[in-house]
Amino acid sequence: MVYPATTQKGWLRSPNICYSQVGYHPSQSKMAVVELDKNDPEVSKMTLYKVGNDGSLKDVLSGKPESWGIYTRYKYVRFDFSSVNESGIYKLAYGDQLSGPFTIDKAVYDRAWFPTLDVFMPVQMDHMFVREAYRVWHGAAHIDDASQAPLNYSHWDGWTQGSTTDSKYKPGQHIPGLNVGGWFDAGDFDIQTPSQQEVVKSLVEVWDEFALNHDETTVDQKARYTEIHLPDGKPDILQQVEQGALQLVAQVKAIGHAIPGINESHLYQYRHLGDALTKSDGIPGNEDDRMAFTTRSSSLNYNSAASLAAASRVLPIINPQLAKESLQMAKYIWDDEHKNQYKQDDVPFFVRSDFKEREESSAAFELWRATGKEVYKLRLDEIWPKLIEKFNMNAIFLIQIAPYMDNSFREQIKPLVKSYVDAQIKAETLNPFGISISLHSWAGNGMILRRGIVGYQIHKIYPDLVDPESIYSSLNYIYGCHPYHNRSFVSGVGVQPKKIAYGNNRADHSFIPGGIVPGVRLLNPDFPENRDDYQFHWSENEYVIPLAPQYIYLVNAVKTLLDKQMETEK
């Protein structure tokens, strides 16, 4: 039987005023986007108010909003208030709808990344006791890591073990040494090695580019102890690099190569919410130990080599012994991969074997930077022409290495970079937000963060190809100028941020400060959605660890550009 939908005749969705919940730097463009029901008549006037010390509203700019047209099921108008650059607190009004407050100030981005580094990343630290003042986020979990996964085994969430263990361990046997470092990958507690590798490389990029000497966290690896908001004299970025490098080094030491990762052995553990310490008894060799999936993959190996080589350059400041081990393991992986022909067995879904040449190039690049040895540069020079043949697929890597290559390389790729940017600009005209919004089953904030980062890196090399405003728009989108609602997608950041999300405390209908959710997903045929009252849609609301350093990078990139722009304007 088909039941008709319950409808209300003449119902109109309220206007959604989309703007940055964090606010705006005086020197950047400022564009509010208003999302309207298709049947809602457009109003002739929109107003920007400045909020007085007594809470009064002063009209500082009024005008007719520009009609943009239809995108998905809504129609949109836009209101440009870029001409307003006086510091203060403001509100926007569209008809009877009044926005929340936001600031215009040159320091608006100075602290916006603090919760991500100060809280979210420490909370995600595996194998560590994590305290914040009187609160314990979790105990030192998974000290009993890990047992060898069984053969020809299909687990949940895409985890599999192939026809061989690719290790000296028998199925079910305890593998010592894996109970160090790493981060909970997402709202669950597993260690996915590709995520660990990506985070380490991203953190090193943050340090290389901005040298953030920020210290708000105590980390004691020997005691397995982390305390939030207690400085210890060491840069927190580097202590997080240390956390990732410890796990990647441990894998190679224990097994001889990088592994896909470590996952819960029982479904009741996979569903576990609360303190991760209570998922297992902490005694190695029991049935509640997590399983290590150990299938060998050249792509995984090269990615670990790249991450560890990168880490080795920055870790001497806080842990010279780990820096030395990281470089040793990176060189060992490189030599082992080039001396032997390994069978490529079945691997979990998140290992991309088809990108092996790019991963090898990345390892060569990072080893060259770490050692200065020509053997790595020669191999990089052999491979990158092949990567250029599929430029769009490899653009992020090729743009990353461009500053370290000669002028002929940069001139060769410039037309390709221009075509890449032009295609992106064209895609961004398809909606009123000026951002390419994901059409996939997983929402696209990761793609949007990368867009801003790559735009910044292109702008540094080819200033004529990327308008800084396009970089700022990526951050505006994350902060609330996006479809469906105007929440900031960064918990704890902005006046109205995400207050419930798919983190490991989701059972409490709560959030982890500094976590970034995936964002808006387009549901067929035309419905943009990011549920703000139901955290269990992981594809919209699940925190994942790789977004954290990307967000930190982008905020500091935007701040750097705007500070330079303000100096120029003086």
C-alpha positions in Angstrom: 0.0 0.0 0.0 1.3 3.5 -0.9 0.6 6.2 1.7 0.4 9.8 0.6 2.9 12.3 2.2 1.5 14.6 4.8 1.8 18.1 3.4 0.9 21.6 4.5 -0.6 23.8 1.8 1.3 27.1 1.3 4.2 26.1 3.6 7.4 28.1 3.0 10.9 27.2 4.3 12.4 30.1 6.2 15.2 32.0 4.5 18.7 30.7 5.4 21.2 33.6 5.6 24.6 31.9 4.9 27.7 33.7 6.1 30.9 32.9 8.0 30.2 32.2 11.7 33.8 33.1 12.5 33.6 36.5 10.7 35.8 38.3 8.2 39.1 40.0 7.9 38.7 43.6 6.9 40.7 43.1 3.6 38.8 40.2 2.2 35.6 40.1 0.2 32.4 39.6 2.1 29.4 37.9 0.4 26.3 36.6 2.2 24.3 34.1 0.3 20.5 33.7 1.1 18.9 30.4 0.5 15.2 30.6 -0.3 12.2 28.4 -0.9 11.5 28.4 -4.6 8.0 29.9 -3.9 9.3 32.6 -1.5 9.2 36.0 -3.2 12.5 37.9 -3.1 12.7 41.0 -0.9 13.9 44.3 -2.3 16.2 45.2 0.6 18.9 43.5 2.7 20.7 45.3 5.5 24.0 45.0 7.4 23.8 46.2 11.0 26.7 47.0 13.3 26.0 46.0 16.9 26.6 48.7 19.5 28.0 48.2 23.0 24.5 48.4 24.3 23.2 45.9 21.8 21.6 48.4 19.5 21.7 47.9 15.8 23.0 50.6 13.4 22.3 50.4 9.7 25.7 50.6 8.0 24.8 49.2 4.6 21.6 48.5 2.8 20.8 47.4 -0.8 18.9 45.1 -3.0 20.4 41.6 -3.0 21.5 40.2 -6.3 19.4 37.4 -7.7 21.6 34.4 -8.5 19.0 31.8 -9.6 18.2 28.1 -8.8 20.6 25.6 -7.4 19.2 22.2 -6.4 15.7 22.8 -4.9 16.3 26.3 -3.7 16.7 29.8 -5.2 19.4 32.1 -4.0 20.2 35.8 -3.7 23.5 37.3 -2.7 24.5 40.4 -0.8 28.0 41.9 -1.1 29.2 43.9 1.9 32.9 44.0 1.0 33.0 47.7 1.3 32.5 47.5 5.1 35.9 47.0 6.8 35.6 48.7 10.2 36.3 46.3 13.1 33.2 45.4 15.1 30.3 43.0 15.6 27.7 42.8 12.9 24.4 41.2 11.9 22.6 40.7 8.6 18.9 41.1 8.0 16.9 39.7 5.1 13.2 40.6 5.4 12.2 39.5 8.9 15.1 37.1 9.2 18.0 38.4 11.4 21.3 36.5 11.4 23.4 35.8 14.4 26.4 38.0 15.3 29.8 37.8 13.5 32.9 39.9 13.6 35.0 41.9 11.2 38.5 42.1 12.6 42.1 41.7 11.4 42.6 39.0 14.2 39.6 36.9 13.2 41.7 33.9 12.1 44.5 34.1 14.7 43.0 31.6 17.1 40.5 29.8 14.9 42.7 26.7 14.6 43.5 26.4 18.3 40.7 24.0 19.3 41.7 21.6 16.5 45.4 21.3 17.6 44.7 21.9 21.4 41.8 19.5 21.8 40.7 17.4 18.9 44.1 16.0 17.9 45.0 15.1 21.5 41.6 13.4 22.1 42.2 11.2 19.0 45.6 10.0 20.3 45.6 6.2 20.6 47.6 4.3 23.3 47.6 7.4 25.5 45.9 8.6 28.7 44.3 11.9 27.7 43.3 14.4 30.4 41.8 17.9 30.2 41.8 19.5 33.7 39.3 17.4 35.8 38.1 15.6 32.7 39.5 12.3 31.4 38.8 12.0 27.7 40.0 8.4 27.7 42.6 6.0 29.3 45.6 4.5 27.6 43.6 2.2 25.2 44.7 -0.8 23.2 47.9 -1.6 25.2 47.2 -5.2 24.2 47.6 -4.5 20.5 47.6 -6.6 18.4 46.9 -10.1 17.1 47.5 -11.3 13.6 44.3 -11.3 11.5 43.2 -14.7 10.1 43.8 -15.7 6.4 41.3 -15.2 3.6 39.2 -13.2 6.0 36.6 -10.5 5.2 35.9 -8.2 8.2 33.5 -5.3 8.3 34.0 -1.8 7.0 36.1 -3.0 4.0 38.9 -4.7 6.1 40.2 -7.9 4.7 43.2 -10.2 5.1 44.5 -12.1 2.0 45.8 -15.6 1.4 49.0 -14.9 3.3 49.8 -12.9 6.4 52.9 -11.4 4.7 54.5 -11.6 8.2 56.2 -14.1 10.4 53.2 -14.4 12.6 50.5 -17.0 12.5 46.8 -16.1 12.5 45.7 -15.2 16.0 49.3 -14.8 17.3 50.2 -11.7 19.3 52.4 -9.2 17.4 54.4 -7.2 19.9 55.4 -3.6 19.5 52.3 -2.2 17.8 50.8 -0.6 21.0 52.4 2.9 20.5 51.4 6.1 18.7 48.7 6.7 16.1 45.3 8.3 16.2 41.8 7.0 16.3 40.9 7.3 12.7 37.5 8.8 13.1 34.4 8.4 15.2 35.5 4.8 15.8 38.7 3.7 17.3 40.6 1.9 14.6 44.0 2.8 13.1 43.9 3.1 9.4 47.4 3.4 8.2 46.7 5.6 5.1 45.1 8.2 7.5 48.1 8.1 9.8 50.5 8.6 6.8 48.4 11.5 5.5 48.3 13.2 8.9 52.0 13.0 9.5 52.8 14.4 6.0 50.2 17.2 6.5 51.6 18.1 9.9 55.1 18.4 8.5 53.8 20.6 5.7 52.2 22.9 8.4 55.5 23.1 10.2 57.5 23.7 7.0 55.2 26.4 5.9 54.2 28.2 9.1 56.6 27.0 11.9 53.7 27.2 14.4 55.6 27.3 17.7 52.3 26.8 19.6 52.4 24.9 22.9 49.3 24.2 24.9 49.6 20.4 25.5 51.8 18.2 27.6 52.8 14.9 25.9 54.9 12.2 27.7 55.2 9.2 25.5 57.1 7.1 28.1 54.3 7.6 30.6 51.6 7.3 27.9 50.2 10.6 29.2 48.7 13.6 27.5 47.3 16.7 29.2 45.3 19.3 27.3 45.9 23.0 28.1 49.1 22.3 30.0 52.2 23.6 28.1 55.4 21.5 28.3 57.9 23.6 26.3 57.6 21.7 23.1 55.7 22.7 19.9 52.4 20.7 19.8 52.6 20.3 16.0 55.9 18.3 16.4 54.5 16.3 19.2 51.7 15.2 17.0 54.2 14.3 14.2 55.9 12.2 16.9 52.6 10.4 17.7 52.1 9.4 14.1 55.7 8.5 13.4 55.8 6.1 16.5 53.0 4.0 15.0 54.5 4.0 11.4 57.9 3.0 12.7 56.4 0.3 15.0 54.7 -1.4 12.0 57.9 -1.7 10.0 59.9 -2.8 13.1 57.3 -5.5 14.0 56.3 -6.8 10.6 58.9 -5.6 8.1 56.6 -3.3 6.1 53.7 -0.9 6.4 50.3 -2.6 7.1 46.7 -1.6 6.3 46.0 -1.0 9.9 44.5 -2.3 13.2 40.8 -2.9 13.8 38.5 -4.3 16.5 38.1 -8.1 16.5 34.5 -8.2 17.6 31.4 -6.3 16.5 30.5 -5.3 20.0 33.9 -3.5 20.2 33.3 -1.8 16.8 30.0 -0.4 18.2 31.7 0.7 21.4 31.1 4.2 22.6 32.7 5.8 25.7 36.2 5.4 27.0 38.3 3.3 24.5 40.3 1.9 27.4 37.2 -0.3 28.3 37.1 -2.0 24.9 39.7 -4.6 25.9 41.4 -5.8 29.0 44.9 -4.5 28.2 46.4 -8.0 28.5 48.1 -9.2 25.2 47.0 -12.6 23.8 43.4 -12.6 24.8 40.4 -12.8 22.4 39.5 -9.1 22.9 42.8 -7.9 21.4 42.5 -5.8 18.2 43.5 -7.5 14.9 46.4 -6.3 12.7 45.7 -6.6 9.0 49.1 -7.1 7.5 48.7 -7.6 3.8 51.7 -6.0 2.0 51.2 -3.2 -0.4 53.8 -1.2 -2.3 51.6 1.9 -2.2 51.3 1.7 1.6 55.1 1.1 1.9 56.0 4.1 -0.2 53.6 6.3 1.7 55.1 5.3 5.0 58.6 5.9 3.6 57.4 9.4 2.5 55.8 10.2 5.8 58.7 8.9 7.9 61.3 10.7 5.8 59.3 13.9 6.1 59.0 13.4 9.9 62.8 12.8 10.2 63.5 16.3 9.1 61.5 18.0 11.9 61.6 15.6 14.8 65.2 16.2 15.9 63.9 19.3 17.7 62.0 17.2 20.2 63.0 13.5 19.6 66.3 13.0 17.8 66.3 9.2 18.4 62.8 8.8 16.7 64.0 11.1 13.9 66.9 8.8 13.3 64.7 5.7 13.4 62.2 7.3 11.1 64.8 7.9 8.4 66.3 4.5 8.9 62.8 2.9 8.3 62.1 5.1 5.3 65.4 4.1 3.7 64.9 0.5 4.6 61.4 0.5 2.9 62.9 2.1 -0.2 65.7 -0.3 -0.5 63.5 -3.3 0.2 60.9 -2.3 -2.4 63.6 -1.8 -5.1 65.5 -5.1 -4.3 62.5 -7.4 -4.4 59.5 -8.1 -6.6 56.5 -8.5 -4.3 53.1 -10.1 -5.2 50.3 -7.5 -4.9 47.7 -9.4 -2.8 44.2 -8.3 -2.1 44.2 -5.2 0.1 41.4 -3.2 1.9 39.5 -0.7 -0.1 41.4 2.3 1.1 44.7 1.2 -0.4 45.1 2.5 -3.9 47.5 0.3 -5.8 46.9 2.1 -9.0 48.7 5.2 -7.6 51.9 3.2 -6.9 54.1 5.5 -9.2 52.9 8.6 -7.5 53.5 7.1 -4.1 57.0 6.0 -5.1 57.6 9.6 -6.4 56.4 11.0 -3.1 58.8 8.7 -1.2 61.7 9.7 -3.5 60.9 13.4 -3.0 60.8 13.2 0.8 63.9 11.0 1.0 65.8 13.4 -1.3 64.8 16.3 1.0 65.7 14.4 4.1 69.1 13.1 2.9 70.1 15.3 -0.1 71.2 12.2 -1.9 70.9 12.3 -5.7 69.8 8.6 -6.0 66.3 9.7 -4.8 66.3 12.8 -7.0 67.2 10.7 -10.1 64.3 8.4 -9.5 62.0 11.3 -9.0 63.2 12.7 -12.3 62.5 9.4 -14.0 58.9 9.2 -12.8 57.5 12.7 -12.8 57.1 12.9 -16.6 54.7 9.9 -16.4 52.7 11.7 -13.7 52.4 14.8 -15.9 50.6 12.6 -18.5 47.8 12.3 -16.0 48.2 15.8 -14.6 44.8 16.2 -12.9 45.1 12.9 -11.1 48.6 13.9 -9.8 48.2 17.7 -9.6 48.4 18.0 -5.8 51.7 16.2 -5.7 53.2 18.0 -8.7 52.3 21.4 -7.3 53.7 20.4 -3.9 57.1 19.6 -5.4 57.3 22.5 -7.9 59.1 24.9 -5.5 61.9 22.4 -5.1 62.3 21.7 -8.8 64.1 23.8 -11.4 62.5 26.6 -13.5 62.1 24.3 -16.5 59.8 22.0 -14.5 57.7 25.0 -13.3 57.4 26.4 -16.8 56.5 22.9 -18.2 53.6 22.4 -15.8 52.3 26.0 -15.8 49.9 25.6 -18.7 48.7 22.4 -17.1 48.2 24.1 -13.8 46.3 26.9 -15.6 44.0 24.4 -17.3 43.5 22.7 -13.9 42.6 26.0 -12.3 40.3 27.1 -15.2 38.4 23.8 -14.9 37.9 24.4 -11.2 36.7 27.9 -11.7 34.2 26.7 -14.3 32.9 24.1 -11.8 32.6 26.7 -9.1 30.1 28.8 -11.2 27.5 26.0 -10.9 26.3 27.1 -7.5 26.1 30.5 -5.7 28.8 29.6 -3.1 31.6 29.6 -5.6 32.8 26.1 -4.4 32.7 22.8 -6.1 30.3 20.8 -3.9 30.6 17.0 -3.6 28.2 14.8 -5.5 29.4 11.6 -3.8 28.0 9.6 -0.9 30.6 11.1 1.5 30.2 14.9 1.9 33.0 17.1 0.5 34.7 19.3 3.2 37.9 17.4 2.7 37.9 18.3 -1.0 37.1 21.9 -0.1 40.0 22.1 2.4 42.4 20.6 -0.2 41.1 23.1 -2.8 42.0 26.0 -0.6 45.4 24.5 0.3 46.3 23.7 -3.3 45.1 27.2 -4.4 47.5 28.7 -1.8 50.4 26.6 -3.1 49.6 27.5 -6.7 49.3 31.2 -5.8 52.8 31.1 -4.2 54.3 29.8 -7.4 52.1 31.4 -10.0 50.4 34.4 -8.4 48.7 35.3 -11.6 46.8 32.0 -11.8 44.9 32.0 -8.5 42.9 34.9 -6.9 43.4 34.8 -3.1 39.6 35.4 -2.8 39.0 31.9 -4.1 41.2 30.6 -1.2 39.3 32.6 1.3 36.0 31.3 0.0 37.0 27.7 0.9 37.2 28.8 4.6 34.0 30.8 4.4 32.2 27.7 3.2 33.6 25.6 6.1 32.5 28.4 8.5 28.9 28.6 7.4 28.5 30.0 3.9 27.1 26.8 2.5 23.7 25.2 1.8 21.1 23.8 4.2 22.0 25.7 7.3 24.7 28.2 8.3 26.5 26.2 11.0 30.3 26.3 11.2 31.5 22.8 10.3 34.3 23.1 13.0 32.9 22.2 16.4 33.6 24.8 19.0 34.7 27.4 16.3 32.3 30.2 15.3 29.2 31.7 17.0 27.0 28.8 15.9 29.2 25.7 15.3 28.3 22.0 15.1 27.2 20.9 18.6 26.5 17.3 17.9 28.7 15.1 15.7 29.7 11.6 14.9 32.7 11.4 17.3 33.5 8.8 19.8 31.3 10.7 22.3 28.3 10.7 19.9 26.2 8.7 22.4 26.2 11.8 24.6 24.8 14.0 21.7 27.9 16.0 22.1 31.0 17.1 20.2 34.8 17.3 20.3 36.1 20.8 20.1 38.1 21.4 16.9 36.7 18.4 15.0 35.7 19.0 11.4 32.7 17.1 10.0 32.3 16.0 6.3 29.6 18.6 5.6 26.8 18.9 3.0 25.8 15.9 1.0 23.5 16.1 -2.0 20.7 13.6 -1.8 18.9 12.5 -5.0 17.4 14.2 -6.8 18.0 17.7 -5.4 18.2 17.9 -1.6 21.3 19.3 0.1 21.6 18.0 3.6 23.7 18.2 6.8 21.6 17.0 9.7 22.2 19.2 12.7 19.9 17.3 15.0 21.0 13.7 14.2 24.7 12.9 14.4 24.6 9.3 13.3 24.8 10.1 9.6 28.6 9.4 9.4 28.8 10.6 5.8 27.7 14.1 6.9 28.8 14.3 10.5 31.8 12.0 11.3 35.0 13.5 12.4 38.0 12.1 10.5 41.6 12.7 11.6 43.1 13.8 8.2 40.9 16.9 8.1 42.5 18.3 11.2 45.9 19.3 9.9 44.4 20.3 6.6 42.2 22.8 8.4 45.1 24.1 10.5 47.1 24.6 7.3 44.3 26.4 5.5 43.5 28.8 8.3 47.1 29.9 8.6 47.4 30.2 4.8 44.4 32.5 4.7 45.8 34.5 7.6 49.2 34.8 5.9 47.7 36.1 2.7 45.4 38.6 4.4 48.2 39.9 6.6 50.3 40.5 3.5 47.4 42.1 1.7 46.8 44.5 4.6 50.4 45.5 4.6 50.2 46.2 0.9 47.1 48.3 1.3 48.9 50.5 3.9 
